[in-house]
């Protein structure tokens, strides 16, 4: 069963109003229609709300359909509005559609009224579906942003953890081995092992440097300790030194440090 359409009808001619009502019902549209004849009645009815459609005569003695259209569009951009006129030239028809009218129907061709109303109501349904789709898309987009942010936070936490493990655990162990080898190297009577010991020390120093570089690449501690600008300055100078470039780093001073997550994303 088709739902009942609640229609606000601006029409001063009772016979025309009855003919329009008959046309709608004959076309299979169930209608609950309120007819008004003046601007005051129109505005009062509109403020009460609850209408699915507005139909308006183009010309009334003290009011007109174009003014009614402007009033409707000030409060709703989507409420269907159909102008019904005894005579509406091409120029005025274009003006009405440009101003936001959904459609127009001539009283001499009321056979177009039911299709026009049906199209208008389908468009309302499509708009509602589009709004729902956009809301769903927005919701999923928000969830995706949250998941992406959590992923970045997890990655950075893991980077920080690995960097500290490399620096504190492996780095300290290698440093201890380096010190022990240096002590052994100074022991008398071990001249035969000096070459092997120095080779081992060289290997440890190389691994220590690699561990240091990996730790910095994973998560430079300067980013956590001093913030984005010092970290970027350090990184720029470090990269420039690797390829033999001279750089100048310029940055306006910040009143305060940025949020840590924002610093991390900017640095990455």
C-alpha positions in Angstrom: 0.0 0.0 0.0 1.4 3.4 -1.0 2.0 5.7 2.0 -0.1 8.8 2.4 1.6 12.0 1.1 1.2 15.0 3.3 0.9 18.0 1.0 0.9 21.7 1.7 -1.1 23.3 -1.2 -1.0 27.0 -1.9 -4.1 27.7 -4.0 -6.9 30.3 -3.8 -9.3 28.7 -6.3 -11.3 26.0 -4.6 -12.3 24.4 -7.9 -8.7 24.1 -9.0 -7.8 22.7 -5.7 -10.5 20.0 -6.0 -9.4 19.2 -9.5 -5.8 18.7 -8.5 -6.9 16.5 -5.5 -9.0 14.4 -7.9 -6.0 14.1 -10.4 -3.7 12.9 -7.6 -6.1 10.3 -6.3 -7.1 9.1 -9.7 -3.4 8.6 -10.4 -3.1 6.3 -7.4 -1.6 8.7 -4.9 -3.0 8.8 -1.4 -2.9 12.4 -0.2 -3.6 14.3 3.0 -3.7 17.9 1.8 -3.8 21.2 3.6 -4.8 24.1 1.4 -3.8 27.7 2.3 -4.5 31.0 0.4 -2.3 33.6 1.9 1.3 34.1 2.9 0.5 34.2 6.6 -1.4 30.8 6.4 1.4 29.4 4.2 4.2 30.3 6.7 2.2 29.2 9.7 1.5 25.8 8.1 5.1 25.4 7.0 6.4 26.1 10.5 4.2 23.3 11.8 6.1 21.0 9.5 5.4 17.4 8.6 4.9 17.9 4.9 6.3 15.6 2.2 5.5 18.0 -0.7 4.6 21.6 -1.4 2.4 22.6 -4.4 1.8 26.2 -5.1 -0.1 28.3 -7.7 2.2 30.6 -9.5 0.0 33.7 -9.1 -2.3 34.7 -6.3 -3.9 38.1 -5.6 -1.6 38.9 -2.6 1.0 36.2 -2.8 2.9 34.2 -5.5 4.5 30.8 -5.9 8.0 32.2 -6.4 7.9 34.0 -3.1 6.6 30.8 -1.5 9.5 28.9 -3.1 12.0 31.3 -1.5 10.4 30.8 1.9 10.6 27.0 1.6 14.2 27.1 0.4 15.2 29.2 3.4 14.2 26.4 5.7 14.7 23.3 3.5 16.8 22.5 0.5 15.2 19.1 -0.1 11.5 19.5 0.4 9.9 18.9 -3.1 8.2 22.0 -4.5 6.0 21.9 -7.6 4.6 25.1 -9.2 1.2 24.8 -10.7 0.1 27.5 -13.1 -2.5 28.4 -15.5 0.1 30.0 -17.8 3.8 29.8 -17.3 6.1 30.9 -20.1 9.4 29.3 -20.8 11.4 32.1 -19.2 9.5 31.9 -16.0 9.7 28.1 -16.0 13.5 28.3 -16.3 13.6 30.9 -13.5 11.5 28.7 -11.2 13.7 25.6 -11.8 16.9 27.7 -11.4 15.5 29.1 -8.1 15.1 25.6 -6.7 11.6 24.4 -7.8 11.5 20.6 -8.3 9.1 20.8 -11.2 6.3 22.8 -12.7 2.9 21.7 -14.2 0.4 23.7 -16.2 -3.2 23.5 -15.1 -4.1 22.8 -18.7 -1.9 19.7 -18.6 -2.6 18.2 -15.2 -1.9 14.7 -16.7 1.7 15.6 -15.9 1.0 16.1 -12.2 1.1 12.5 -11.0 4.4 11.7 -12.9 5.9 14.9 -11.6 5.0 14.1 -8.0 6.2 10.5 -8.3 9.5 11.7 -9.7 9.9 14.2 -6.9 9.2 11.6 -4.2 11.7 9.2 -5.8 14.3 11.9 -5.8 13.6 12.4 -2.0 14.2 8.7 -1.5 17.4 8.8 -3.5 18.6 11.8 -1.5 17.9 9.9 1.7 19.8 6.9 0.4 22.7 9.0 -0.7 22.8 10.7 2.8 22.8 7.2 4.4 25.5 6.0 2.1 27.6 9.1 2.9 27.1 8.6 6.6 28.1 5.0 6.4 31.2 6.0 4.3 32.0 8.7 6.9 31.6 6.1 9.7 33.9 3.6 8.0 36.4 6.4 7.2 36.4 7.4 10.8 37.0 3.8 11.9 39.8 3.4 9.3 41.5 6.6 10.6 41.3 5.2 14.1 42.8 1.9 13.0 45.4 3.6 11.0 46.4 5.8 13.9 46.5 2.8 16.2 48.7 0.9 13.7 51.1 3.9 13.5 51.2 4.1 17.3 51.8 0.3 17.6 54.6 0.5 15.0 56.2 3.4 16.7 56.0 1.7 20.1 57.7 -1.3 18.6 60.3 0.8 16.9 61.0 2.6 20.2 61.2 -0.7 22.0 63.6 -2.3 19.5 65.8 0.8 19.4 66.2 0.8 23.2 66.9 -3.0 23.2 69.6 -2.5 20.5 71.1 0.5 22.3 70.8 -0.7 25.9 71.1 -4.5 25.7 73.1 -5.4 22.6 75.1 -2.2 22.6 76.1 -2.5 26.2 77.0 -6.2 25.8 79.2 -5.4 22.8 80.8 -2.5 24.7 81.6 -4.8 27.5 83.1 -7.3 25.1 85.1 -4.5 23.6 86.5 -3.4 26.9 87.4 -7.0 27.9 89.3 -7.5 24.6 91.2 -4.2 25.2 92.2 -5.4 28.7 93.3 -8.8 27.3 95.2 -7.0 24.5 97.4 -5.3 27.2 98.2 -8.5 29.1 101.9 -9.5 28.8 102.7 -12.8 27.0 99.8 -12.7 24.6 101.7 -11.0 21.7 100.9 -14.1 19.5 97.2 -13.3 19.8 97.4 -9.6 19.2 96.4 -9.8 15.5 93.3 -11.9 16.4 92.4 -9.6 19.2 92.7 -6.5 17.1 90.6 -8.1 14.4 87.9 -8.9 16.9 88.0 -5.4 18.3 87.6 -4.0 14.8 84.7 -6.3 14.2 83.0 -5.3 17.5 83.5 -1.6 16.7 81.9 -2.1 13.3 78.9 -4.0 14.8 78.6 -1.3 17.4 78.3 1.3 14.7 75.8 -0.7 12.8 73.7 -1.2 16.0 73.9 2.5 16.7 72.8 3.3 13.1 69.9 0.8 13.2 68.8 2.2 16.6 68.7 5.7 15.2 66.9 4.7 12.0 64.3 2.8 14.0 63.5 5.7 16.4 65.9 8.5 17.1 65.8 9.3 20.8 66.2 13.0 20.0 62.7 13.0 18.6 61.3 11.9 22.0 63.7 14.0 24.1 63.8 17.3 22.2 61.0 17.3 19.7 60.4 17.6 16.0 62.6 20.5 15.0 65.9 19.2 16.6 65.2 15.8 15.2 64.7 17.1 11.7 67.8 19.3 12.0 69.8 16.2 13.1 68.4 14.0 10.4 69.1 16.6 7.7 72.7 17.1 8.8 73.2 13.3 9.1 71.9 12.6 5.6 73.9 15.4 4.1 77.1 14.2 5.7 76.5 10.7 4.2 76.6 12.1 0.7 79.0 15.1 1.3 76.5 17.9 1.0 76.4 21.2 3.0 72.9 22.1 4.2 71.1 25.0 5.8 68.1 24.1 8.0 65.6 26.9 8.7 62.6 26.5 10.9 60.5 29.2 12.7 60.4 28.7 16.4 57.4 26.9 17.9 55.7 28.4 21.0 55.5 24.9 22.4 56.1 21.3 21.4 53.6 19.6 19.1 51.6 16.5 20.1 54.0 13.5 20.1 51.9 11.6 17.5 51.9 14.6 15.2 55.7 15.0 15.7 56.1 11.3 14.8 53.9 11.6 11.7 55.7 14.7 10.5 59.1 13.2 11.1 58.2 10.0 9.2 
